[in-house]
Amino acid sequence: MLNVFTLANGRLFQEEIESLEELSRFKPIWVDLEEPTPDEKRWVRQYYGLAIPDDAMDEDIEESARFYAEDNGELHIRCDFLVADAEHPRQVRVAFIMNLVNEAARGHGILFSIHDESVPAFRLLRMRARRMPGLLADAKEVLLKLFDGDAEYSADTLEEIYDELERASKQVLEDNVSDQVASEVLATIARQEDMNGRIRRNVMDTRRAVSFLMRSKMLDAEQFEEARQILRDLDSLDSHTTFLFDKINFLMDATVGFININQNKIIKLFSVASVALLPPTLIASVYGMNFQHMPELTQKWGYPWALGLMVASALLPMWYFRRRGWLK
């Protein structure tokens, strides 16, 4: 899918391109390629003179290949954007190419973005740009707002993690934690720990991209200050992710502790039963020996006495354990 974004009266307008001829009708500041087809890549190459690198979407590339500037003035940035899907959270690799060579001719320069799936930060920027006139002025503003939107999306996801962990805390600390509840809480904690780790990685990656923009000296004074504000927002998210890691570890330890307590209760029942049944077993063993004179054979009270003694020897330890509170 090939979309071009133009500015009109301070608002951002989106147009979906379906042929090479349609590109000539617009002077965009942003060209977005989502799962681009070979034809769409060819249109971009023919009309804008931009050849999209074959490794633009590769995951395994060195840092030097993720942030660099070409001799012709093109700026290349590969950055990961968070997709906080509840079932399959992930990072989506986005390749940015900033073309400022023809900035005087085109008016604002052009930002090209290439990615394989929809990114929430992109949708957030499109929605805001339509509602807020004057939000964007050029391609560099678009790139900064995308990074700002990614930071805000990470912050919103952190708030959702706070809410999920709060519900898990109530289950662990207030209710009677059964094995089933503990397994559900552990599953919730594992999901939120994975999400928190992805947010921390996403924050680190966005910070590196913004820092590269600032070092490139392509930003004016106002944009440079905006980039510094984005870095401050990203730094504030680090403290939240650290706190959440500590909270997750606490809940994990508490939940595992309750599981151990439940298991110890079961082991305690077996221990009490084995101790209580030891005296009757001893008595039965003694009376089962082949003595020459046995009360069971010569006296009528032999068997009742033996049975009563075994019952009494089993009840006495149980009474003692109950009095000491070991059966609670």
VEXDREN-2710 file (C-alpha; in Angstrom, 1 decimal):
% VEXDREN-2710
k/r/px/py/pz
1/MET/0.0/0.0/0.0
2/LEU/1.4/3.4/-1.1
3/ASN/0.1/6.5/0.7
4/VAL/1.2/10.1/0.2
5/PHE/0.5/12.9/2.7
6/THR/0.3/16.5/1.7
7/LEU/-0.2/19.7/3.7
8/ALA/-3.1/22.0/3.0
9/ASN/-4.0/24.9/5.2
10/GLY/-1.9/23.4/8.0
11/ARG/-3.7/20.0/7.9
12/LEU/-2.4/16.7/6.8
13/PHE/-4.3/14.9/4.0
14/GLN/-3.8/11.3/3.0
15/GLU/-4.1/9.9/-0.6
16/GLU/-3.8/6.3/-1.6
17/ILE/-1.8/5.9/-4.8
18/GLU/-2.7/3.2/-7.3
19/SER/-0.7/4.2/-10.3
20/LEU/2.5/6.0/-11.3
21/GLU/0.5/8.8/-12.9
22/GLU/-1.2/9.7/-9.6
23/LEU/2.1/10.6/-8.0
24/SER/2.5/13.6/-10.3
25/ARG/-0.7/15.1/-8.9
26/PHE/0.7/15.6/-5.3
27/LYS/3.6/17.3/-3.7
28/PRO/3.8/15.3/-0.4
29/ILE/5.9/15.8/2.7
30/TRP/5.5/12.1/3.7
31/VAL/5.3/9.0/1.5
32/ASP/4.4/5.8/3.5
33/LEU/4.8/2.4/2.0
34/GLU/3.1/-0.4/4.0
35/GLU/3.9/-3.9/2.7
36/PRO/5.0/-2.3/-0.6
37/THR/4.7/-4.3/-3.8
38/PRO/7.5/-4.4/-6.4
39/ASP/5.4/-2.0/-8.6
40/GLU/5.1/0.5/-5.8
41/LYS/8.8/0.5/-5.2
42/ARG/9.3/1.0/-8.9
43/TRP/7.0/4.0/-8.9
44/VAL/8.9/5.6/-6.1
45/ARG/12.2/4.9/-7.8
46/GLN/11.0/6.3/-11.2
47/TYR/9.3/9.4/-9.8
48/TYR/11.4/10.4/-6.8
49/GLY/14.6/8.8/-7.9
50/LEU/14.8/6.9/-4.6
51/ALA/16.0/3.3/-4.6
52/ILE/14.7/1.5/-1.5
53/PRO/17.6/-0.7/-0.1
54/ASP/16.9/-4.5/-0.2
55/ASP/17.9/-4.8/3.4
56/ALA/15.6/-2.0/4.5
57/MET/13.4/-4.4/6.6
58/ASP/16.2/-6.8/7.8
59/GLU/16.2/-7.4/11.5
60/ASP/19.8/-8.5/11.8
61/ILE/21.8/-5.4/10.9
62/GLU/24.6/-3.6/12.6
63/GLU/24.1/-0.2/14.3
64/SER/26.2/1.5/11.7
65/ALA/23.8/0.3/9.1
66/ARG/20.7/1.5/11.0
67/PHE/21.6/5.2/11.3
68/TYR/23.7/6.8/8.5
69/ALA/23.7/9.6/5.9
70/GLU/24.4/9.1/2.2
71/ASP/26.7/11.3/0.2
72/ASN/23.7/12.6/-1.8
73/GLY/22.1/14.0/1.4
74/GLU/19.7/11.1/2.2
75/LEU/19.3/10.3/5.8
76/HIS/18.6/6.6/6.7
77/ILE/17.1/5.5/10.0
78/ARG/15.9/2.0/11.0
79/CYS/13.8/2.1/14.1
80/ASP/11.5/-0.4/15.9
81/PHE/8.0/0.7/16.8
82/LEU/6.0/-1.0/19.5
83/VAL/2.7/-2.9/18.8
84/ALA/1.2/-3.8/22.1
85/ASP/-1.1/-6.5/20.9
86/ALA/-2.5/-8.5/23.9
87/GLU/-2.0/-11.8/22.1
88/HIS/1.2/-11.2/20.2
89/PRO/3.1/-8.1/21.4
90/ARG/6.0/-7.3/19.1
91/GLN/8.2/-4.6/17.5
92/VAL/7.7/-3.6/13.9
93/ARG/10.8/-2.5/12.0
94/VAL/10.3/0.8/10.1
95/ALA/12.9/2.1/7.7
96/PHE/12.9/5.9/7.3
97/ILE/14.6/7.8/4.4
98/MET/14.7/11.5/4.6
99/ASN/15.3/13.2/1.3
100/LEU/16.2/16.9/1.7
101/VAL/18.2/17.3/-1.5
102/ASN/15.2/18.8/-3.4
103/GLU/13.9/20.6/-0.4
104/ALA/14.0/24.0/-2.1
105/ALA/12.2/22.7/-5.2
106/ARG/9.6/20.7/-3.3
107/GLY/9.2/23.1/-0.4
108/HIS/9.4/20.8/2.6
109/GLY/11.5/17.8/1.7
110/ILE/10.1/14.3/1.7
111/LEU/10.1/11.6/4.4
112/PHE/9.8/8.0/3.1
113/SER/8.7/5.3/5.6
114/ILE/8.7/1.6/4.7
115/HIS/7.2/-1.1/7.0
116/ASP/5.5/-4.5/6.7
117/GLU/2.4/-3.9/8.9
118/SER/0.4/-1.1/10.5
119/VAL/2.0/0.8/13.3
120/PRO/-0.1/2.5/16.1
121/ALA/2.1/5.5/16.3
122/PHE/1.5/6.2/12.6
123/ARG/-2.3/6.1/13.1
124/LEU/-2.0/8.4/16.1
125/LEU/-0.1/11.0/14.1
126/ARG/-2.6/10.9/11.2
127/MET/-5.5/11.4/13.6
128/ARG/-3.9/14.3/15.4
129/ALA/-2.7/16.0/12.2
130/ARG/-6.2/16.0/10.8
131/ARG/-7.7/17.5/13.9
132/MET/-4.9/20.0/14.8
133/PRO/-4.0/22.5/12.1
134/GLY/-0.4/23.6/12.1
135/LEU/0.9/20.5/13.9
136/LEU/3.2/19.7/11.0
137/ALA/5.3/22.0/8.9
138/ASP/7.8/19.7/7.1
139/ALA/9.1/16.2/6.8
140/LYS/11.4/16.6/9.7
141/GLU/8.4/17.5/11.9
142/VAL/6.7/14.4/10.7
143/LEU/9.6/12.2/11.8
144/LEU/9.8/13.9/15.2
145/LYS/6.1/13.5/15.8
146/LEU/6.3/9.9/14.9
147/PHE/8.9/9.3/17.6
148/ASP/6.9/11.4/20.0
149/GLY/3.8/9.3/19.2
150/ASP/5.8/6.1/19.8
151/ALA/6.9/7.4/23.2
152/GLU/3.4/8.3/24.1
153/TYR/2.1/4.9/23.0
154/SER/4.7/3.3/25.2
155/ALA/3.5/5.4/28.1
156/ASP/-0.1/4.4/27.5
157/THR/1.0/0.7/27.4
158/LEU/2.8/1.2/30.7
159/GLU/-0.4/2.5/32.3
160/GLU/-2.2/-0.7/31.1
161/ILE/0.5/-2.8/32.7
162/TYR/0.0/-0.9/35.9
163/ASP/-3.7/-1.7/35.8
164/GLU/-3.1/-5.4/35.0
165/LEU/-0.6/-5.7/37.9
166/GLU/-3.0/-3.9/40.2
167/ARG/-5.6/-6.6/39.5
168/ALA/-3.1/-9.3/40.0
169/SER/-2.0/-7.8/43.3
170/LYS/-5.6/-7.9/44.6
171/GLN/-5.8/-11.6/43.7
172/VAL/-2.5/-12.4/45.4
173/LEU/-2.7/-10.2/48.5
174/GLU/-6.4/-10.1/49.3
175/ASP/-8.0/-13.4/48.2
176/ASN/-7.4/-17.0/49.2
177/VAL/-4.8/-18.0/46.6
178/SER/-5.6/-21.4/45.2
179/ASP/-3.4/-23.2/42.8
180/GLN/-5.7/-22.2/39.9
181/VAL/-5.7/-18.5/40.9
182/ALA/-1.9/-18.7/41.3
183/SER/-1.5/-20.1/37.8
184/GLU/-3.6/-17.4/36.3
185/VAL/-1.7/-14.7/38.2
186/LEU/1.6/-16.2/37.0
187/ALA/0.4/-16.2/33.4
188/THR/-0.6/-12.5/33.8
189/ILE/2.7/-11.6/35.4
190/ALA/4.7/-13.3/32.6
191/ARG/2.7/-11.5/29.9
192/GLN/3.2/-8.1/31.6
193/GLU/6.9/-8.8/32.2
194/ASP/7.4/-9.5/28.5
195/MET/5.5/-6.4/27.5
196/ASN/7.5/-4.3/30.0
197/GLY/10.7/-5.6/28.5
198/ARG/9.6/-4.8/25.0
199/ILE/8.7/-1.3/26.1
200/ARG/12.2/-0.8/27.6
201/ARG/13.8/-2.0/24.4
202/ASN/11.5/0.2/22.3
203/VAL/12.4/3.2/24.5
204/MET/16.1/2.5/24.0
205/ASP/15.8/2.2/20.3
206/THR/13.7/5.4/20.0
207/ARG/16.2/7.3/22.1
208/ARG/19.1/6.2/19.8
209/ALA/17.1/7.4/16.7
210/VAL/16.3/10.8/18.2
211/SER/19.9/11.2/19.4
212/PHE/21.1/10.5/15.8
213/LEU/18.7/13.1/14.5
214/MET/20.1/15.7/16.9
215/ARG/23.7/14.8/15.9
216/SER/22.9/15.1/12.2
217/LYS/22.5/18.9/12.6
218/MET/19.5/18.8/10.3
219/LEU/17.1/20.2/12.9
220/ASP/16.4/23.9/13.4
221/ALA/16.4/25.4/16.9
222/GLU/12.7/24.7/17.6
223/GLN/12.9/21.1/16.3
224/PHE/16.1/20.5/18.3
225/GLU/14.3/21.6/21.5
226/GLU/11.4/19.3/20.6
227/ALA/13.8/16.4/20.2
228/ARG/15.3/17.2/23.6
229/GLN/11.8/17.1/25.1
230/ILE/11.2/13.7/23.5
231/LEU/14.5/12.4/25.1
232/ARG/13.3/13.7/28.5
233/ASP/10.0/11.9/28.1
234/LEU/11.8/8.7/27.2
235/ASP/14.1/9.0/30.2
236/SER/11.0/9.3/32.4
237/LEU/9.7/6.1/31.0
238/ASP/12.9/4.2/32.1
239/SER/12.1/4.8/35.8
240/HIS/8.6/3.4/35.3
241/THR/9.9/0.3/33.6
242/THR/12.4/-0.2/36.4
243/PHE/9.6/0.1/39.0
244/LEU/7.4/-2.3/37.1
245/PHE/10.3/-4.9/37.0
246/ASP/10.6/-4.6/40.8
247/LYS/6.8/-5.0/41.2
248/ILE/6.7/-7.9/38.9
249/ASN/9.5/-9.7/40.8
250/PHE/7.6/-9.0/44.1
251/LEU/4.4/-10.5/42.8
252/MET/6.2/-13.4/41.3
253/ASP/7.9/-14.2/44.6
254/ALA/4.6/-13.7/46.5
255/THR/2.7/-16.0/44.1
256/VAL/5.4/-18.7/44.2
257/GLY/5.4/-18.4/48.0
258/PHE/1.6/-19.1/48.2
259/ILE/2.1/-22.0/45.9
260/ASN/4.7/-23.4/48.3
261/ILE/2.4/-22.8/51.2
262/ASN/-0.4/-24.8/49.5
263/GLN/2.0/-27.6/48.8
264/ASN/3.3/-27.5/52.4
265/LYS/-0.3/-27.9/53.6
266/ILE/-0.6/-31.1/51.6
267/ILE/2.7/-32.4/52.9
268/LYS/1.6/-31.5/56.4
269/LEU/-1.5/-33.6/56.1
270/PHE/0.6/-36.6/55.0
271/SER/3.0/-36.0/57.9
272/VAL/0.2/-35.8/60.5
273/ALA/-1.5/-38.9/59.1
274/SER/1.8/-40.9/59.2
275/VAL/2.6/-39.9/62.8
276/ALA/-1.0/-40.6/63.9
277/LEU/-1.0/-44.0/62.3
278/LEU/2.4/-45.0/63.6
279/PRO/1.2/-46.2/67.2
280/PRO/-1.7/-48.3/65.8
281/THR/0.7/-49.9/63.4
282/LEU/3.1/-50.7/66.2
283/ILE/0.4/-52.2/68.4
284/ALA/-0.9/-54.3/65.5
285/SER/2.6/-55.5/64.8
286/VAL/3.1/-56.5/68.4
287/TYR/-0.2/-58.3/68.6
288/GLY/0.4/-60.0/65.3
289/MET/3.5/-61.8/66.6
290/ASN/3.3/-65.6/67.3
291/PHE/3.4/-65.5/71.1
292/GLN/2.6/-68.7/73.1
293/HIS/0.1/-67.0/75.2
294/MET/-2.1/-64.3/73.5
295/PRO/-5.0/-62.5/75.1
296/GLU/-7.0/-62.8/71.8
297/LEU/-7.0/-66.6/72.2
298/THR/-7.5/-67.0/75.9
299/GLN/-9.6/-64.0/76.9
300/LYS/-12.9/-62.6/75.5
301/TRP/-11.7/-59.0/75.9
302/GLY/-8.6/-59.7/73.8
303/TYR/-9.7/-58.4/70.5
304/PRO/-11.8/-55.5/71.7
305/TRP/-8.9/-54.4/73.9
306/ALA/-6.4/-54.5/71.0
307/LEU/-8.8/-52.6/68.7
308/GLY/-9.6/-50.0/71.4
309/LEU/-5.9/-49.5/72.1
310/MET/-5.1/-48.9/68.4
311/VAL/-8.0/-46.4/68.1
312/ALA/-6.9/-44.6/71.3
313/SER/-3.3/-44.5/70.1
314/ALA/-4.4/-42.9/66.9
315/LEU/-6.7/-40.3/68.5
316/LEU/-4.3/-39.2/71.1
317/PRO/-1.7/-37.7/68.7
318/MET/-4.5/-36.1/66.7
319/TRP/-5.9/-34.4/69.8
320/TYR/-2.4/-33.2/70.7
321/PHE/-1.8/-31.8/67.2
322/ARG/-5.2/-30.0/67.2
323/ARG/-4.5/-28.5/70.6
324/ARG/-1.2/-27.1/69.3
325/GLY/-2.9/-25.7/66.2
326/TRP/-1.0/-27.8/63.7
327/LEU/-4.1/-29.0/61.9
328/LYS/-5.3/-25.5/61.0
END
